[in-house]
Amino acid sequence: MSTSSTRAFIDTMSDRHVGRDRQRLTATVTDVTVERQRALLVALDDGSDPAGVPISLDEIARLVDTAGSVAVERAVQKRPKPDPATYIGKGKADELASIGRALDIDLVVVDGELTPVQQRNLQEIFGVDVVDRVALILDIFAQHASSRAGRAQVELAMLHYRLPRLRGKGVEMSRLGGGIGTRGPGETKLETDRRRVLRRISQLDGELEELETVRATQRKARRRSEIPSVALVGYTNAGKSSLLNRLTDAEVLVEDRLFSTLDATVRRLNLPTGREMVISDTVGFLRDLPHDLVDAFHSTLEETIGSDLLVHVVDASADDPERQIAAVRSTLQEIEAHEIPELMVLNKIDRASPVAVERLLGRHSGAVPVSATKGAGIDTLLEALDRAISAEAIDVEVLIPFDRGDLVDLIHRVGEIVSESHEAGGTRVKARIPSRHTTAFAGL
């Protein structure tokens, strides 16, 4: 889906403040200067986690920057629960609307999930476009999705988000008909829009099923090769792509922005012992990641679900890495991948304070500190990966007939060779191999 269609979806190009007598903030992209929207960030503090509110606002500010806008002001409303009509309350909304006009705000971003009614009411009060956390993340995903599967997954999530919001426009248009209830031309338009969206959702579901069949075939092929699979998981911008590049020379796009890459990348990794594994980098996780996105990206996340080991990459320099760890594990549980063995990697130790790194190491036994960009700790990580994959390994000694060279190759790929010699009846191998592979040698 193109960026222009995404902007149309969240209606961020309407009611723009043009012709102002002041210098506007701009961004230069490929030698073309474009105007950046000025955003007001709004959060709700219900008292349950006051310390988390500024951290969440910092994250929203980064998301806004990634989407191509700039946050010029922040506001926090304290109330025990969201107002059903305006989320932050009518009085607070009026107050912030005055501030927004003074600051020449183009956009209001709410750090939460708005109902269609709340969104419509806030837009009427502010006089500019209002988007919530979900719409903002969807916009970023739409900009960064490059593969056919990624674009289809994002569009599907956007349509699921948009469908209930057609109701508000339908109510407004139904007044044109003057009938009882919702009769009239507006209702006809609403039902037409709904049918169009539902038809497109059905098409995308079918397209993603076809793509998932291809992915499943690829995963089965890797399974048949008996090569262990490892998935890099972690909070967005934790450095998964940088780590994959460092380990495998994958040349995956790396940017200091959230969700800079969405599509799964799979590469082979040769360990120091000579064993091989398949390592994949998938979409980064985020606190309160929209459920529609989790559902839409389920086929991509299958790379995680079907792995033998999860490498949980943590940004050790983050303001509150424990919150990010909790968010990742929550998402892993949601996709039913929480029971897969995990190896934690503390990345960006070159940016983190030694005290912070030591604190994390004390809380998470077995974690490996590294710097993907500097290369520090990579050798230790490779050794840890080797140990983790062979954690359930057992000692075997087998005499393999010369016509079963495939079994010798299997041991070399998945096991650790202790000794190997040629005898009259075949090749005698002593090795440590994962227990799940012992059935291949039954009867020898």
MONOR-V879360 format. One record per pair of residues at least 6 apart in sequence whose C-alpha atoms are under 6 Angstrom apart, sorted by the first residue. I is the first residue (numbers start at 1). J is the second residue. Records with the same first field share a line. If there is no record, write none. Layout:
# MONOR-V879360
I: J  J
This chain:
# MONOR-V879360
1: 151
3: 143
12: 129
25: 36
26: 34  35  36
27: 33  34
36: 69
37: 69  106
38: 70  105  106
39: 70  71  72  105  107  108
40: 71  73  74  108
41: 74  109
42: 74  75  76  110
43: 76  110  111
44: 76  77  78
45: 77  78
46: 78  79  80  81
61: 71
67: 140
83: 89
85: 118
86: 118  122
97: 126
106: 128
107: 128  129  130
108: 130
109: 130  131  132
110: 132
111: 133
112: 132  133
113: 132  133
114: 132
116: 165
123: 129  130
134: 290
142: 154
145: 151
153: 296  297
157: 292  293  296
170: 186  187  190
173: 186
174: 182  184  186  187
177: 184  185
212: 299
227: 277
228: 277
229: 277  278  279  307  308
230: 278  279  307  308  309  310
231: 279  280  304  310
232: 280  281  311
233: 312
234: 284  312  313  328
235: 284  285  286  324
236: 258  259  284  285
237: 258
238: 314  315
242: 372
243: 372
245: 251
248: 269
262: 283
264: 281  282
265: 280  281
266: 279  280
267: 278  279
268: 277  278
269: 276  277
270: 276
275: 413  414
276: 413
285: 328
287: 327
305: 337
309: 341  342
310: 342
311: 342  343  344
312: 343  344  345
313: 345
314: 346  347
315: 347  348
316: 346  347  348  352
317: 351  352
332: 338
344: 367
345: 367  368  369
346: 368  369  370
347: 370  371
348: 371
349: 371
370: 376  377
390: 434
392: 434
393: 432  433  434  435
394: 432  433  435
395: 431  432
396: 430  431
397: 429  430
398: 428  429
399: 427  428
400: 426  427
401: 426
402: 426
415: 432  433
416: 431  432
417: 431
418: 430  431
419: 429  430
420: 428  429
421: 427  428
